[in-house]
Amino acid sequence: MEPQLLHSVADSVATVVIHHPEKRNAMTSAMWAALPPLLDELAADPDVRALVLTGAGGTFCAGADIGALQDAPEEAQGLALRAEDALGAFPKPTLAAVRGHCVGGGTQLAAACDLRFAEEGALFGVTPAKLGIVYPASSTRRLAALTSPSAAKYLLFSGELIDSARALRTGLVDEVLPAGELGKRVAEFTRILVSRSQLTQAAAKEFANGSRDRDAHWRAQAHGSGDLAEGVAAFLERRPPRFTWSVPTSG
């Protein structure tokens, strides 16, 4: 099978799989270019309420295909940055499910997700210092905000890999699961995500990502949504809520 991004939708969760196993799921230029339109398609699908990004087999992503960096480095970096930005802007909750190596562009993608769950034994690294690459400013800021300035400098200055325990301590990952339990936990957690209010999630995502001057917008959305009334009624009636607000598909 050619290197590609595979995707499926089940139970309101979209799963995108980085599939290039012969090179530990390294991202080719074509794969980087394919991610933004795929995300646009999934964002516009009203059946999708959350997205999981993972890698085929036992590896998340070993980074960018070195051949692309050698042939056209600026183009390759631009494609990677656009893909990262598209993932960060996805309007519904995103979760990276990480097994094995998550290095270079792999960490770039994982960091652009809202949450990261990792299997014990996963290894993380940001390796531009090994190649003489200037890591993008926005990617550096994202990494520093996610972990800390010191942790980001450790990763960027050294290019060294860190294990899942250290990634958890630094805030790079949110949960670490024993071997064989990652898939079960991701399925369990995404079931929780899709049962919650999309209104709450969308507003929280904007605010947590640094959005300013959108308070009035979200107050208006909340006022017209009916989600609060439904949430309170469901709580009092001891039943699951049936929230109706959904992320707009355009505009």
MARVEX-73472 format. One record per residue (C-alpha): x, y, z. Coordinates in steps of 0.05 Angstrom, whole numbers, plus 32768, in hexadecimal, padded with zeros to 4 digits. Example, Ala and Ser with C-alpha at 12.3 -4.5 7.8 and 13.67 -1.06 7.14 Angstrom:
MARVEX-73472
80F67FA6809C;81117FEB808F;
This chain:
MARVEX-73472
800080008000;801980467FEE;802980768028;7FE780988038;7FB780B0806D;7F80807F807A;7F408095809B;7EFE807980B5;7EC2809280DD;7E9F80678111;7E73807A814C;7E7E80C4813E;7ECA80BE8142;7EF680C98106;7F3880A18107;7F7280B880DB;7FAA808680D4;7FF0809980BC;8002805E8090;804A80578078;8061801B80A1;80A0800C8079;80BC804F8090;809D805080D6;8064807A80BC;809080B480A5;806680EA8083;807380F48039;806581378018;8025811A7FFA;800E8104803F;801B8149805D;7FF581698023;7FBB8138802A;7FAE81468074;7F8E818C8071;7F58817A803D;7F4A81398062;7F40816080A2;7F128192807E;7EE881578066;7EE3813880AB;7ED5817B80CD;7E9A8186809E;7E7D814180AD;7E45814A80E0;7E4E810180F5;7E958110810E;7E9981298155;7EE181188165;7F2081038140;7F5880D28151;7F9C80D5812F;7FC880978133;7FFC8070810C;7FF8802C80EB;80157FF28112;80417FFF814E;805B8044813A;80398088813B;806680AF810B;80B180B38102;80AD80FA80E5;80B48115809F;80CF80EA8067;811880FF8063;811680FA8017;80E581348014;8110815E8042;814C81518015;812981607FD4;8100819E7FE7;810A81B08030;80E381F18031;80A881D3800D;80A88197803B;80AA81C38079;807281EE805E;804681B18051;805381978097;804281DA80B7;800181E08090;7FEE819A80A6;7FFE81AA80EE;7FD681EA80EC;7F9A81C680CC;7F9C81928103;7FA181C78139;7F6581EC811B;7F3881AE8115;7EF881C68138;7EE98187815E;7F1181618193;7F4F813E8179;7F798108819A;7FBB80EA8186;7FC180A08197;800C8093819A;803180518197;807B8049818B;80A28082816C;808480C88169;80BD80F0814D;80C881318127;808B813E80FD;806781088125;806F81318164;805B816F813C;8019814D812A;800D8130816F;80198174818F;7FE581938160;7FB08164817C;7F88817881B9;7F9C813B81E0;7FD1810481DC;7FCA80BE81F9;8008809281F5;8018804981FF;80518038822F;809180338207;8080806C81D8;80BA809B81C8;80B480E581B8;80E681148198;80EC81558172;812A814E8147;8137818B811A;817A8197813E;819281558121;8185816F80DB;819481B980E1;814B81CD80D8;812C820B80F6;80ED81F28118;80B1821E8106;80A182568137;80588241813F;806C81F8814B;809F820D817F;806C823981A3;8039820081A1;806C81CF81BF;8082820181F5;803982108208;802981C6820C;806581B48237;808F81EE8251;80C4821A8232;80FA81F18254;80DE81AE823D;80D681C881F6;811E81E081F6;8136819D8210;8113817A81D6;812781AD81A1;816F81B981B7;8181817081BF;81558149818E;8156811281C2;811C80E281CA;80F580DF820B;80CA80A58224;808080A68233;808B80B0827E;80B380F08273;80828107823D;804A81008270;8071812782A5;807F81608275;80378165825C;8047814C8216;801581138220;7FD68110824A;7FD180C5825A;8000808A8255;7FE18045824E;7FFF80008259;80107FD8821A;7FD27FBE81F8;7FA27FEE821A;7FA9802E81F0;7F73801C81BE;7F41800A81F4;7F4D804B821A;7F49807681DB;7F07805581C8;7EED8060820F;7F0280A98212;7EE880BB81CD;7EA5809E81E1;7EA580D0821A;7EB9810981EB;7E8180FC81B9;7E4D80FA81F1;7E5E81408209;7E48818481F0;7E6A819981B0;7E5B81E181C3;7E8381DB8203;7EBC81B781DF;7EC081E981A5;7EC0822681D3;7EF282078203;7F2081F581C9;7F20823C81AE;7F2C825B81F3;7F6282298206;7F85823581C4;7F89828081D4;7F4D829C81AF;7F3B82E381C4;7EFD830E81BD;7ECF82D281B0;7EA982D481F1;7E6C82F581D3;7E6B82C48199;7E6A828881C7;7E3682A881F6;7E0982AF81B9;7E16826881A4;7E06824F81E9;7DC6827981ED;7DAA825C81AD;7DC3821481B4;7D9581F681E8;7DCF81CC8201;7DCC81E88248;7D8181D9824F;7D8C81938233;7DC781868261;7DA1819C829F;7D638174828B;7D8C8136827D;7DAE813C82C1;7D6C814382E6;7D4C810A82BF;7D8A80DE82C8;7D9380D0827E;7DCA80DE824B;7DC48123822D;7DB3812D81E3;7DDA816B81D1;7DC7818A818E;7DFA81C28182;7E2D81AE814D;7E6B81CE8130;7E5781F780F2;7E6D81D580B2;7E7F82178090;7E8B8260809E;
